[in-house]
Amino acid sequence: MEQEKITILIPSEILPIVAKKRKDIPSKVLEYLILELYRLGDISGGKAAQYLDMDRFEFIRFASKQGIPFVDMDKDELSDDFKRARSVASKEKT
């Protein structure tokens, strides 16, 4: 994967929040960026996993631990999907 080096200005008081060790700051900033792009729906879970050098299920667990759900549906959407799945399953039995 091709990479580019960039320089960004970050307020010094948030650096200890980003990472405990200064050498870990670039990788933590990349993690936060990828997680936010995934949360916004700008990249897929598979692509996010690839960027963070994780398998897809490892990324799903990682994102969930950060409060980002794998399934982002409200109650009605989930209910509709469940009804469709039941309908398909009942048609396959007959």
C-alpha positions in Angstrom: 0.0 0.0 0.0 1.4 3.4 -1.0 1.8 5.9 1.8 2.6 9.6 2.1 4.2 11.4 4.9 2.4 14.5 6.2 3.0 17.0 8.9 0.1 18.2 11.1 0.0 20.7 14.0 -1.6 19.2 17.1 -2.0 21.1 20.4 0.7 19.9 22.8 -1.7 19.4 25.7 -3.6 16.6 23.8 -0.5 14.6 22.9 -0.5 12.7 26.2 -4.1 11.9 25.6 -3.4 10.6 22.1 -0.6 8.2 23.3 1.4 7.6 26.4 4.7 7.4 24.5 5.6 10.0 21.9 6.8 7.3 19.5 3.3 5.9 19.4 1.6 9.1 18.4 1.7 8.6 14.6 0.2 5.1 14.8 -2.5 6.2 17.2 -3.5 9.2 15.0 -3.8 6.8 12.1 -6.0 4.5 14.2 -8.3 7.4 15.2 -8.5 8.6 11.6 -9.3 5.2 10.2 -11.9 4.6 13.0 -13.6 7.9 12.2 -13.7 7.3 8.5 -15.3 3.9 9.2 -17.8 5.4 11.7 -18.8 8.0 9.1 -19.3 5.3 6.5 -16.5 6.7 4.2 -14.6 3.4 4.2 -15.7 -0.2 4.7 -14.7 -2.4 7.7 -12.6 -4.5 5.3 -10.7 -1.5 4.0 -10.3 -0.2 7.6 -8.9 -3.5 8.7 -6.5 -3.5 5.7 -5.2 0.0 6.6 -4.7 -1.1 10.2 -3.1 -4.4 9.3 -5.8 -6.5 11.0 -8.2 -9.2 9.8 -11.8 -8.0 9.4 -13.1 -9.7 12.5 -10.2 -8.3 14.6 -11.1 -4.8 13.3 -14.8 -5.3 14.2 -13.9 -6.3 17.7 -11.4 -3.3 17.9 -14.0 -0.8 16.6 -16.6 -2.2 19.0 -14.3 -1.7 22.0 -14.0 1.9 20.8 -17.8 2.3 20.9 -18.3 2.0 17.1 -20.9 -0.7 16.4 -20.6 -3.1 13.5 -24.3 -3.1 12.9 -25.6 0.5 12.8 -29.3 0.1 12.5 -32.2 1.5 14.5 -34.9 -0.7 16.0 -37.2 -0.5 13.0 -34.5 -1.3 10.4 -33.4 -4.3 12.4 -37.0 -5.5 12.8 -37.6 -5.1 9.0 -34.4 -7.1 8.2 -35.5 -9.8 10.7 -38.9 -10.0 9.0 -37.3 -10.3 5.6 -35.0 -13.0 6.8 -37.9 -15.0 8.3 -39.8 -14.7 5.0 -36.9 -15.9 3.0 -36.3 -18.8 5.4 -39.9 -19.9 5.3 -40.0 -19.8 1.5 -36.9 -22.0 1.4 -38.5 -24.7 3.6 -41.5 -25.1 1.2 
